[in-house]
Amino acid sequence: MHYGVLMYPVYFALNKNTIDMPIGFKIMSITIAIIMPIFIIIIEYISKNLISKLMIILIKKILDLLRKRKRRKSFNRKYIKTQ
């Protein structure tokens, strides 16, 4: 994601054409433009960590199931051969 786009409200708030705009809106725009990128970066970092942890757990579960399945098949073959 291009974070420069999120800084647009700062440029909009400080633009020369916005002289008639209320000061509260300028302050709000600047605040949003500063906080939003930080907030989005934190959410992306947390979600990437959660997704990677969930994928690791999922892969481990699948590998365990495959190992158990192989053990059962080999056990059945030995059992059939001995009879």
Biopython code that builds the backbone (N, CA, C, O; Angstrom):
import numpy as np
from Bio.PDB.StructureBuilder import StructureBuilder

atoms = [
    (1, "MET", "N", (0.840, -1.183, 0.000)),
    (1, "MET", "CA", (0.000, 0.000, 0.000)),
    (1, "MET", "C", (0.880, 1.240, 0.000)),
    (1, "MET", "O", (1.910, 1.287, 0.672)),
    (2, "HIS", "N", (0.464, 2.231, -0.754)),
    (2, "HIS", "CA", (1.231, 3.469, -0.835)),
    (2, "HIS", "C", (0.739, 4.415, 0.261)),
    (2, "HIS", "O", (-0.379, 4.928, 0.198)),
    (3, "TYR", "N", (1.594, 4.638, 1.268)),
    (3, "TYR", "CA", (1.180, 5.427, 2.423)),
    (3, "TYR", "C", (1.139, 6.925, 2.128)),
    (3, "TYR", "O", (0.570, 7.686, 2.912)),
    (4, "GLY", "N", (1.730, 7.365, 1.014)),
    (4, "GLY", "CA", (1.687, 8.777, 0.659)),
    (4, "GLY", "C", (0.269, 9.265, 0.419)),
    (4, "GLY", "O", (-0.037, 10.436, 0.645)),
    (5, "VAL", "N", (-0.599, 8.362, -0.041)),
    (5, "VAL", "CA", (-1.997, 8.723, -0.295)),
    (5, "VAL", "C", (-2.688, 9.116, 1.006)),
    (5, "VAL", "O", (-3.568, 9.977, 1.007)),
    (6, "LEU", "N", (-2.296, 8.494, 2.102)),
    (6, "LEU", "CA", (-2.931, 8.786, 3.381)),
    (6, "LEU", "C", (-2.552, 10.170, 3.913)),
    (6, "LEU", "O", (-3.212, 10.690, 4.813)),
    (7, "MET", "N", (-1.506, 10.759, 3.367)),
    (7, "MET", "CA", (-1.102, 12.092, 3.807)),
    (7, "MET", "C", (-1.853, 13.186, 3.051)),
    (7, "MET", "O", (-1.623, 14.369, 3.302)),
    (8, "TYR", "N", (-2.738, 12.822, 2.139)),
    (8, "TYR", "CA", (-3.472, 13.809, 1.339)),
    (8, "TYR", "C", (-4.237, 14.823, 2.194)),
    (8, "TYR", "O", (-4.225, 16.007, 1.857)),
    (9, "PRO", "N", (-4.903, 14.420, 3.283)),
    (9, "PRO", "CA", (-5.619, 15.432, 4.088)),
    (9, "PRO", "C", (-4.723, 16.549, 4.600)),
    (9, "PRO", "O", (-5.185, 17.678, 4.765)),
    (10, "VAL", "N", (-3.434, 16.254, 4.859)),
    (10, "VAL", "CA", (-2.528, 17.316, 5.316)),
    (10, "VAL", "C", (-2.353, 18.343, 4.206)),
    (10, "VAL", "O", (-2.440, 19.548, 4.444)),
    (11, "TYR", "N", (-2.105, 17.860, 2.995)),
    (11, "TYR", "CA", (-1.954, 18.788, 1.873)),
    (11, "TYR", "C", (-3.252, 19.549, 1.631)),
    (11, "TYR", "O", (-3.234, 20.743, 1.331)),
    (12, "PHE", "N", (-4.366, 18.859, 1.760)),
    (12, "PHE", "CA", (-5.663, 19.500, 1.560)),
    (12, "PHE", "C", (-5.891, 20.569, 2.618)),
    (12, "PHE", "O", (-6.381, 21.658, 2.317)),
    (13, "ALA", "N", (-5.530, 20.251, 3.866)),
    (13, "ALA", "CA", (-5.760, 21.184, 4.965)),
    (13, "ALA", "C", (-4.836, 22.396, 4.883)),
    (13, "ALA", "O", (-5.214, 23.492, 5.295)),
    (14, "LEU", "N", (-3.648, 22.209, 4.362)),
    (14, "LEU", "CA", (-2.686, 23.308, 4.299)),
    (14, "LEU", "C", (-2.657, 24.003, 2.940)),
    (14, "LEU", "O", (-1.847, 24.902, 2.715)),
    (15, "ASN", "N", (-3.533, 23.588, 2.043)),
    (15, "ASN", "CA", (-3.575, 24.171, 0.703)),
    (15, "ASN", "C", (-4.006, 25.640, 0.786)),
    (15, "ASN", "O", (-4.795, 26.011, 1.655)),
    (16, "LYS", "N", (-3.486, 26.472, -0.121)),
    (16, "LYS", "CA", (-3.821, 27.903, -0.122)),
    (16, "LYS", "C", (-5.294, 28.141, -0.436)),
    (16, "LYS", "O", (-5.852, 29.163, -0.038)),
    (17, "ASN", "N", (-5.925, 27.217, -1.139)),
    (17, "ASN", "CA", (-7.337, 27.379, -1.501)),
    (17, "ASN", "C", (-8.272, 27.129, -0.320)),
    (17, "ASN", "O", (-9.477, 27.356, -0.430)),
    (18, "THR", "N", (-7.736, 26.667, 0.800)),
    (18, "THR", "CA", (-8.580, 26.329, 1.951)),
    (18, "THR", "C", (-8.492, 27.389, 3.042)),
    (18, "THR", "O", (-8.688, 27.084, 4.218)),
    (19, "ILE", "N", (-8.202, 28.622, 2.665)),
    (19, "ILE", "CA", (-8.087, 29.697, 3.661)),
    (19, "ILE", "C", (-9.422, 29.919, 4.369)),
    (19, "ILE", "O", (-9.450, 30.201, 5.567)),
    (20, "ASP", "N", (-10.526, 29.794, 3.634)),
    (20, "ASP", "CA", (-11.844, 30.028, 4.222)),
    (20, "ASP", "C", (-12.326, 28.855, 5.075)),
    (20, "ASP", "O", (-13.355, 28.952, 5.743)),
    (21, "MET", "N", (-11.595, 27.768, 5.052)),
    (21, "MET", "CA", (-12.013, 26.575, 5.790)),
    (21, "MET", "C", (-11.814, 26.790, 7.297)),
    (21, "MET", "O", (-10.845, 27.430, 7.706)),
    (22, "PRO", "N", (-12.718, 26.263, 8.115)),
    (22, "PRO", "CA", (-12.561, 26.410, 9.573)),
    (22, "PRO", "C", (-11.257, 25.773, 10.067)),
    (22, "PRO", "O", (-10.782, 24.785, 9.508)),
    (23, "ILE", "N", (-10.693, 26.361, 11.123)),
    (23, "ILE", "CA", (-9.431, 25.864, 11.677)),
    (23, "ILE", "C", (-9.614, 24.459, 12.247)),
    (23, "ILE", "O", (-8.706, 23.631, 12.169)),
    (24, "GLY", "N", (-10.783, 24.190, 12.818)),
    (24, "GLY", "CA", (-11.042, 22.861, 13.388)),
    (24, "GLY", "C", (-10.919, 21.760, 12.351)),
    (24, "GLY", "O", (-10.407, 20.679, 12.640)),
    (25, "PHE", "N", (-11.392, 22.037, 11.138)),
    (25, "PHE", "CA", (-11.294, 21.038, 10.069)),
    (25, "PHE", "C", (-9.840, 20.806, 9.677)),
    (25, "PHE", "O", (-9.436, 19.675, 9.409)),
    (26, "LYS", "N", (-9.048, 21.888, 9.642)),
    (26, "LYS", "CA", (-7.629, 21.742, 9.322)),
    (26, "LYS", "C", (-6.921, 20.897, 10.376)),
    (26, "LYS", "O", (-6.139, 20.005, 10.047)),
    (27, "ILE", "N", (-7.201, 21.185, 11.645)),
    (27, "ILE", "CA", (-6.579, 20.418, 12.735)),
    (27, "ILE", "C", (-7.009, 18.957, 12.658)),
    (27, "ILE", "O", (-6.187, 18.055, 12.821)),
    (28, "MET", "N", (-8.300, 18.723, 12.408)),
    (28, "MET", "CA", (-8.810, 17.354, 12.306)),
    (28, "MET", "C", (-8.147, 16.622, 11.139)),
    (28, "MET", "O", (-7.767, 15.459, 11.275)),
    (29, "SER", "N", (-8.008, 17.289, 10.002)),
    (29, "SER", "CA", (-7.396, 16.663, 8.830)),
    (29, "SER", "C", (-5.945, 16.289, 9.099)),
    (29, "SER", "O", (-5.498, 15.197, 8.746)),
    (30, "ILE", "N", (-5.215, 17.202, 9.727)),
    (30, "ILE", "CA", (-3.809, 16.927, 10.037)),
    (30, "ILE", "C", (-3.702, 15.772, 11.026)),
    (30, "ILE", "O", (-2.856, 14.892, 10.867)),
    (31, "THR", "N", (-4.564, 15.774, 12.051)),
    (31, "THR", "CA", (-4.542, 14.696, 13.046)),
    (31, "THR", "C", (-4.841, 13.351, 12.403)),
    (31, "THR", "O", (-4.149, 12.367, 12.663)),
    (32, "ILE", "N", (-5.870, 13.308, 11.566)),
    (32, "ILE", "CA", (-6.219, 12.056, 10.886)),
    (32, "ILE", "C", (-5.074, 11.606, 9.987)),
    (32, "ILE", "O", (-4.752, 10.419, 9.935)),
    (33, "ALA", "N", (-4.460, 12.549, 9.283)),
    (33, "ALA", "CA", (-3.379, 12.203, 8.369)),
    (33, "ALA", "C", (-2.151, 11.680, 9.104)),
    (33, "ALA", "O", (-1.387, 10.894, 8.545)),
    (34, "ILE", "N", (-1.952, 12.100, 10.335)),
    (34, "ILE", "CA", (-0.805, 11.613, 11.111)),
    (34, "ILE", "C", (-1.127, 10.273, 11.764)),
    (34, "ILE", "O", (-0.282, 9.379, 11.784)),
    (35, "ILE", "N", (-2.344, 10.124, 12.302)),
    (35, "ILE", "CA", (-2.699, 8.915, 13.054)),
    (35, "ILE", "C", (-3.028, 7.741, 12.137)),
    (35, "ILE", "O", (-2.654, 6.609, 12.445)),
    (36, "MET", "N", (-3.712, 7.972, 11.029)),
    (36, "MET", "CA", (-4.163, 6.868, 10.167)),
    (36, "MET", "C", (-3.035, 5.976, 9.652)),
    (36, "MET", "O", (-3.153, 4.755, 9.757)),
    (37, "PRO", "N", (-1.947, 6.521, 9.100)),
    (37, "PRO", "CA", (-0.891, 5.621, 8.627)),
    (37, "PRO", "C", (-0.300, 4.766, 9.739)),
    (37, "PRO", "O", (-0.016, 3.586, 9.536)),
    (38, "ILE", "N", (-0.114, 5.364, 10.919)),
    (38, "ILE", "CA", (0.416, 4.602, 12.055)),
    (38, "ILE", "C", (-0.552, 3.488, 12.422)),
    (38, "ILE", "O", (-0.136, 2.350, 12.641)),
    (39, "PHE", "N", (-1.834, 3.806, 12.490)),
    (39, "PHE", "CA", (-2.866, 2.827, 12.834)),
    (39, "PHE", "C", (-2.903, 1.692, 11.809)),
    (39, "PHE", "O", (-2.983, 0.521, 12.177)),
    (40, "ILE", "N", (-2.846, 2.044, 10.528)),
    (40, "ILE", "CA", (-2.903, 1.024, 9.474)),
    (40, "ILE", "C", (-1.666, 0.136, 9.509)),
    (40, "ILE", "O", (-1.773, -1.077, 9.329)),
    (41, "ILE", "N", (-0.500, 0.722, 9.738)),
    (41, "ILE", "CA", (0.733, -0.073, 9.816)),
    (41, "ILE", "C", (0.661, -1.045, 10.984)),
    (41, "ILE", "O", (1.060, -2.201, 10.849)),
    (42, "ILE", "N", (0.155, -0.594, 12.132)),
    (42, "ILE", "CA", (0.030, -1.478, 13.301)),
    (42, "ILE", "C", (-0.934, -2.622, 13.002)),
    (42, "ILE", "O", (-0.639, -3.774, 13.321)),
    (43, "ILE", "N", (-2.078, -2.323, 12.394)),
    (43, "ILE", "CA", (-3.058, -3.367, 12.068)),
    (43, "ILE", "C", (-2.467, -4.367, 11.076)),
    (43, "ILE", "O", (-2.667, -5.572, 11.225)),
    (44, "GLU", "N", (-1.741, -3.882, 10.063)),
    (44, "GLU", "CA", (-1.122, -4.791, 9.096)),
    (44, "GLU", "C", (-0.098, -5.686, 9.777)),
    (44, "GLU", "O", (-0.033, -6.880, 9.486)),
    (45, "TYR", "N", (0.703, -5.127, 10.679)),
    (45, "TYR", "CA", (1.721, -5.911, 11.384)),
    (45, "TYR", "C", (1.071, -7.008, 12.223)),
    (45, "TYR", "O", (1.504, -8.160, 12.197)),
    (46, "ILE", "N", (0.023, -6.639, 12.970)),
    (46, "ILE", "CA", (-0.671, -7.619, 13.813)),
    (46, "ILE", "C", (-1.320, -8.693, 12.953)),
    (46, "ILE", "O", (-1.230, -9.878, 13.275)),
    (47, "SER", "N", (-1.969, -8.299, 11.869)),
    (47, "SER", "CA", (-2.659, -9.285, 11.032)),
    (47, "SER", "C", (-1.666, -10.220, 10.348)),
    (47, "SER", "O", (-1.941, -11.412, 10.217)),
    (48, "LYS", "N", (-0.518, -9.703, 9.910)),
    (48, "LYS", "CA", (0.495, -10.573, 9.297)),
    (48, "LYS", "C", (1.000, -11.591, 10.304)),
    (48, "LYS", "O", (1.171, -12.765, 9.973)),
    (49, "ASN", "N", (1.242, -11.144, 11.544)),
    (49, "ASN", "CA", (1.705, -12.081, 12.570)),
    (49, "ASN", "C", (0.648, -13.134, 12.859)),
    (49, "ASN", "O", (0.967, -14.317, 12.973)),
    (50, "LEU", "N", (-0.617, -12.713, 12.981)),
    (50, "LEU", "CA", (-1.685, -13.675, 13.258)),
    (50, "LEU", "C", (-1.840, -14.671, 12.119)),
    (50, "LEU", "O", (-1.990, -15.871, 12.353)),
    (51, "ILE", "N", (-1.803, -14.176, 10.890)),
    (51, "ILE", "CA", (-1.962, -15.064, 9.739)),
    (51, "ILE", "C", (-0.809, -16.051, 9.675)),
    (51, "ILE", "O", (-1.021, -17.234, 9.411)),
    (52, "SER", "N", (0.417, -15.576, 9.917)),
    (52, "SER", "CA", (1.560, -16.491, 9.855)),
    (52, "SER", "C", (1.475, -17.532, 10.970)),
    (52, "SER", "O", (1.797, -18.699, 10.746)),
    (53, "LYS", "N", (1.049, -17.130, 12.161)),
    (53, "LYS", "CA", (0.912, -18.094, 13.257)),
    (53, "LYS", "C", (-0.182, -19.113, 12.953)),
    (53, "LYS", "O", (-0.010, -20.306, 13.203)),
    (54, "LEU", "N", (-1.305, -18.645, 12.414)),
    (54, "LEU", "CA", (-2.385, -19.568, 12.064)),
    (54, "LEU", "C", (-1.960, -20.533, 10.966)),
    (54, "LEU", "O", (-2.319, -21.710, 11.004)),
    (55, "MET", "N", (-1.204, -20.050, 9.993)),
    (55, "MET", "CA", (-0.721, -20.927, 8.922)),
    (55, "MET", "C", (0.234, -21.980, 9.471)),
    (55, "MET", "O", (0.179, -23.138, 9.057)),
    (56, "ILE", "N", (1.107, -21.591, 10.397)),
    (56, "ILE", "CA", (2.031, -22.555, 10.998)),
    (56, "ILE", "C", (1.254, -23.625, 11.745)),
    (56, "ILE", "O", (1.560, -24.811, 11.621)),
    (57, "ILE", "N", (0.252, -23.224, 12.519)),
    (57, "ILE", "CA", (-0.568, -24.191, 13.257)),
    (57, "ILE", "C", (-1.289, -25.115, 12.291)),
    (57, "ILE", "O", (-1.333, -26.327, 12.507)),
    (58, "LEU", "N", (-1.855, -24.556, 11.226)),
    (58, "LEU", "CA", (-2.581, -25.352, 10.238)),
    (58, "LEU", "C", (-1.660, -26.357, 9.551)),
    (58, "LEU", "O", (-2.033, -27.517, 9.373)),
    (59, "ILE", "N", (-0.473, -25.929, 9.166)),
    (59, "ILE", "CA", (0.479, -26.834, 8.513)),
    (59, "ILE", "C", (0.895, -27.948, 9.462)),
    (59, "ILE", "O", (1.001, -29.102, 9.048)),
    (60, "LYS", "N", (1.135, -27.618, 10.734)),
    (60, "LYS", "CA", (1.504, -28.655, 11.707)),
    (60, "LYS", "C", (0.384, -29.676, 11.864)),
    (60, "LYS", "O", (0.645, -30.877, 11.926)),
    (61, "LYS", "N", (-0.861, -29.208, 11.929)),
    (61, "LYS", "CA", (-1.996, -30.129, 12.066)),
    (61, "LYS", "C", (-2.096, -31.054, 10.852)),
    (61, "LYS", "O", (-2.318, -32.256, 10.994)),
    (62, "ILE", "N", (-1.930, -30.485, 9.667)),
    (62, "ILE", "CA", (-2.013, -31.301, 8.448)),
    (62, "ILE", "C", (-0.896, -32.334, 8.427)),
    (62, "ILE", "O", (-1.130, -33.492, 8.080)),
    (63, "LEU", "N", (0.319, -31.926, 8.794)),
    (63, "LEU", "CA", (1.437, -32.876, 8.821)),
    (63, "LEU", "C", (1.200, -33.978, 9.846)),
    (63, "LEU", "O", (1.504, -35.141, 9.583)),
    (64, "ASP", "N", (0.661, -33.627, 11.008)),
    (64, "ASP", "CA", (0.346, -34.645, 12.015)),
    (64, "ASP", "C", (-0.689, -35.632, 11.490)),
    (64, "ASP", "O", (-0.555, -36.839, 11.688)),
    (65, "LEU", "N", (-1.722, -35.121, 10.820)),
    (65, "LEU", "CA", (-2.744, -36.011, 10.258)),
    (65, "LEU", "C", (-2.148, -36.933, 9.204)),
    (65, "LEU", "O", (-2.479, -38.118, 9.154)),
    (66, "LEU", "N", (-1.272, -36.397, 8.364)),
    (66, "LEU", "CA", (-0.637, -37.230, 7.339)),
    (66, "LEU", "C", (0.258, -38.293, 7.966)),
    (66, "LEU", "O", (0.290, -39.431, 7.497)),
    (67, "ARG", "N", (0.981, -37.935, 9.017)),
    (67, "ARG", "CA", (1.833, -38.917, 9.706)),
    (67, "ARG", "C", (0.987, -40.027, 10.314)),
    (67, "ARG", "O", (1.322, -41.204, 10.187)),
    (68, "LYS", "N", (-0.104, -39.659, 10.971)),
    (68, "LYS", "CA", (-0.981, -40.670, 11.578)),
    (68, "LYS", "C", (-1.569, -41.576, 10.509)),
    (68, "LYS", "O", (-1.699, -42.784, 10.712)),
    (69, "ARG", "N", (-1.923, -40.994, 9.376)),
    (69, "ARG", "CA", (-2.509, -41.773, 8.289)),
    (69, "ARG", "C", (-1.492, -42.773, 7.734)),
    (69, "ARG", "O", (-1.836, -43.921, 7.454)),
    (70, "LYS", "N", (-0.248, -42.339, 7.576)),
    (70, "LYS", "CA", (0.796, -43.242, 7.090)),
    (70, "LYS", "C", (1.038, -44.371, 8.083)),
    (70, "LYS", "O", (1.225, -45.521, 7.686)),
    (71, "ARG", "N", (1.035, -44.046, 9.369)),
    (71, "ARG", "CA", (1.241, -45.084, 10.394)),
    (71, "ARG", "C", (0.132, -46.130, 10.328)),
    (71, "ARG", "O", (0.400, -47.328, 10.415)),
    (72, "ARG", "N", (-1.103, -45.682, 10.175)),
    (72, "ARG", "CA", (-2.225, -46.624, 10.107)),
    (72, "ARG", "C", (-2.104, -47.531, 8.896)),
    (72, "ARG", "O", (-2.339, -48.735, 8.996)),
    (73, "LYS", "N", (-1.738, -46.966, 7.751)),
    (73, "LYS", "CA", (-1.605, -47.782, 6.544)),
    (73, "LYS", "C", (-0.499, -48.811, 6.715)),
    (73, "LYS", "O", (-0.678, -49.975, 6.357)),
    (74, "SER", "N", (0.639, -48.398, 7.258)),
    (74, "SER", "CA", (1.744, -49.340, 7.425)),
    (74, "SER", "C", (1.379, -50.410, 8.453)),
    (74, "SER", "O", (1.762, -51.570, 8.300)),
    (75, "PHE", "N", (0.649, -50.035, 9.490)),
    (75, "PHE", "CA", (0.225, -51.010, 10.489)),
    (75, "PHE", "C", (-0.713, -52.035, 9.858)),
    (75, "PHE", "O", (-0.589, -53.231, 10.123)),
    (76, "ASN", "N", (-1.637, -51.585, 9.035)),
    (76, "ASN", "CA", (-2.569, -52.501, 8.375)),
    (76, "ASN", "C", (-1.840, -53.459, 7.453)),
    (76, "ASN", "O", (-2.198, -54.635, 7.395)),
    (77, "ARG", "N", (-0.843, -53.002, 6.739)),
    (77, "ARG", "CA", (-0.082, -53.867, 5.842)),
    (77, "ARG", "C", (0.656, -54.945, 6.625)),
    (77, "ARG", "O", (0.656, -56.111, 6.233)),
    (78, "LYS", "N", (1.280, -54.561, 7.721)),
    (78, "LYS", "CA", (1.998, -55.543, 8.545)),
    (78, "LYS", "C", (1.022, -56.567, 9.108)),
    (78, "LYS", "O", (1.308, -57.763, 9.151)),
    (79, "TYR", "N", (-0.130, -56.074, 9.537)),
    (79, "TYR", "CA", (-1.114, -56.968, 10.136)),
    (79, "TYR", "C", (-1.617, -57.975, 9.104)),
    (79, "TYR", "O", (-1.797, -59.150, 9.423)),
    (80, "ILE", "N", (-1.840, -57.532, 7.892)),
    (80, "ILE", "CA", (-2.331, -58.425, 6.832)),
    (80, "ILE", "C", (-1.244, -59.432, 6.453)),
    (80, "ILE", "O", (-1.558, -60.600, 6.227)),
    (81, "LYS", "N", (0.008, -59.022, 6.378)),
    (81, "LYS", "CA", (1.099, -59.913, 5.990)),
    (81, "LYS", "C", (1.323, -61.011, 7.026)),
    (81, "LYS", "O", (1.628, -62.148, 6.664)),
    (82, "THR", "N", (1.177, -60.688, 8.298)),
    (82, "THR", "CA", (1.446, -61.684, 9.336)),
    (82, "THR", "C", (0.367, -62.754, 9.385)),
    (82, "THR", "O", (0.629, -63.850, 9.881)),
    (83, "GLN", "N", (-0.803, -62.490, 8.904)),
    (83, "GLN", "CA", (-1.859, -63.494, 8.939)),
    (83, "GLN", "C", (-1.654, -64.399, 7.791)),
    (83, "GLN", "O", (-2.426, -65.339, 7.601)),
]
sb = StructureBuilder()
sb.init_structure("model")
sb.init_model(0)
sb.init_chain("A")
sb.init_seg("    ")
for serial, (resi, resn, name, xyz) in enumerate(atoms, 1):
    if name == "N":
        sb.init_residue(resn, " ", resi, " ")
    sb.init_atom(name, np.array(xyz, "f"), 0.0, 1.0, " ", f" {name:<3s}", serial, name[0])
structure = sb.get_structure()
